[in-house]
Amino acid sequence: MSWSFAENVLSLKFDALWTTAVALLLLIVGYGLRRRLRFFETFCIPAPVVGGLLMAILALVLHHNGGASVKFTTSLQSPMMLAFFTTVGIGGSLALLRRGGKALIVYLVFCWILAVVQNGAGAALAKLFGIHPALGVMAGAVSLEGGHGAAASFGPLTENLGVTGAAAVAIASATYGLIAGGLLGGPICKWLIDKNRVDIQASDDAIYQKSAAEVMHEGGSSEVTADGFMKSLCLVLVIMALGSLLSGYIARFTKGTNFSLPGYVTAMFVAVIFRNLNDHLHLVKINTKCVDLISDVALGVFLTMAMMSLRIWDLYDLALPLMGILLFQTLLIAALGVFVLFPLLGRDYDAAVMCAGFLGHGLGATPNAVANMGAVCERYGVMSHKAFLIVPLCGAVLIDLVGLPNIVWFINWCTAAPK
């Protein structure tokens, strides 16, 4: 850590070690505040967002007062991001499609279509408002279907491509999405049930009786040990390395084409390929609890670093266009859920509960979806096993198989096109 004075301004520069220490401290504070303040728990706002925003707000105050500036060395952020998306890929077993049946296919394809529509609408509205179309993508599937994880990944990447304020827009949009998704899912589901006089009974099909967590962890160890953790970490690191190698080859092949494919996307797809080969060949036994632990730690560290490095003041000139885009996105997903998805899923109780989940993760994140569905099932006293299997599987894992390439394409298209 170092500091210097220039023109009566104190400049604080944190090296990689100090930055990591501050990030972990903020992450712990975030967990503590989330446990103590009901608001954060109610709207499923992640602990890294809570802790990281504290630092971002402090930096904003210092920036306004003109007394100090803060700079972090976030060299650990990229490897942690790579590790997180690798663990997402390891969870992407295509065998899950068979478990969910026709309803899962319908729901998943609809989510994939939503990702394309959100990005297209965001880019078009941004152009209409006179701002960079890539900022509309940041307020599209990047932050809404993608949540804070994708926002913290693609925001800085887009800024590196010359789009000022992309990271701040992505994080702000993801935070809005969490709150909006948590507020709208339950009431819209209740309205659907009341308006359509839906019978309060769930599917009794045996294929839906297992929870999503049980399905994703089938065949894996449920115990976390030092040996299991090291083996899982080795697996994740090897896949990360192969993904980075593949990304390098693609970068050389596409040099001069304005196309960019981040290393974490290739790592995720290498992980998906490995997982599905392993399901058939049984090369290694995947300890799902250890992989989940690595995922949680990696996401916590990289998201906290992304949040605490935010330059909130970059949002000033974008506030009104951003509000317009997000309001349109909210109305769009509500209309799609009510008038398209609900009929496609059968207009029954399971369909209504799944619409509550759809609004939760389509605007916010999978925990929002689970919280929305839980509140609805508690209200009516009937558990929808079908919804609790399909929605988390799609929202947490399978959606990224199309969602991430879609985001990459839109970012490349927007940054390559004339402004």
Stockholm file with secondary structure:
# STOCKHOLM 1.0

chainA/1-419         MSWSFAENVLSLKFDALWTTAVALLLLIVGYGLRRRLRFFETFCIPAPVVGGLLMAILALVLHHNGGASVKFTTSLQSPMMLAFFTTVGIGGSLALLRRGGKALIVYLVFCWILAVVQNGAGAALAKLFGIHPALGVMAGAVSLEGGHGAAASFGPLTENLGVTGAAAVAIASATYGLIAGGLLGGPICKWLIDKNRVDIQASDDAIYQKSAAEVMHEGGSSEVTADGFMKSLCLVLVIMALGSLLSGYIARFTKGTNFSLPGYVTAMFVAVIFRNLNDHLHLVKINTKCVDLISDVALGVFLTMAMMSLRIWDLYDLALPLMGILLFQTLLIAALGVFVLFPLLGRDYDAAVMCAGFLGHGLGATPNAVANMGAVCERYGVMSHKAFLIVPLCGAVLIDLVGLPNIVWFINWCTAAPK
#=GR chainA/1-419 SS CEEEEETTEEEEEECHHHHHHHHHHHHHHHHHHHHHCHHHHHTTCCHHHHHHHHHHHHHHHHHHHTSEEEEECCTTHHHHHHHHHHHHHHTCCTHHHHHHHHHHHHHHHHHHHHHHHHHHHHHHHHHHHTSCHHHHHIIIIITTTSHHHHHHHHHHHHHHTTCTTHHHHHHHHHHHHHHHHHHHHHHHHHHHHHHTTCCCCCCCCGGGSSCHHHHHTTTSCCCCCHHHHHHHHHHHHHHHHHHHHHHHHHHHHTTTTTCCCCHHHHHHHHHHHHHHHHHHHCCSCCCHHHHHHHHHHHHHHHHHHHHHTCCGGGGGGGHHHHHHHHHHHHHHHHHHIIIIIHHHTTSSHHHHHHHHHHHHHHHTCHHHHHHHHHHHHHHHTCCCHHHHHHHHHIIIIITHHHHHHHHHHHHHHHHHSCC
#=GC SS_cons         CEEEEETTEEEEEECHHHHHHHHHHHHHHHHHHHHHCHHHHHTTCCHHHHHHHHHHHHHHHHHHHTSEEEEECCTTHHHHHHHHHHHHHHTCCTHHHHHHHHHHHHHHHHHHHHHHHHHHHHHHHHHHHTSCHHHHHIIIIITTTSHHHHHHHHHHHHHHTTCTTHHHHHHHHHHHHHHHHHHHHHHHHHHHHHHTTCCCCCCCCGGGSSCHHHHHTTTSCCCCCHHHHHHHHHHHHHHHHHHHHHHHHHHHHTTTTTCCCCHHHHHHHHHHHHHHHHHHHCCSCCCHHHHHHHHHHHHHHHHHHHHHTCCGGGGGGGHHHHHHHHHHHHHHHHHHIIIIIHHHTTSSHHHHHHHHHHHHHHHTCHHHHHHHHHHHHHHHTCCCHHHHHHHHHIIIIITHHHHHHHHHHHHHHHHHSCC
//
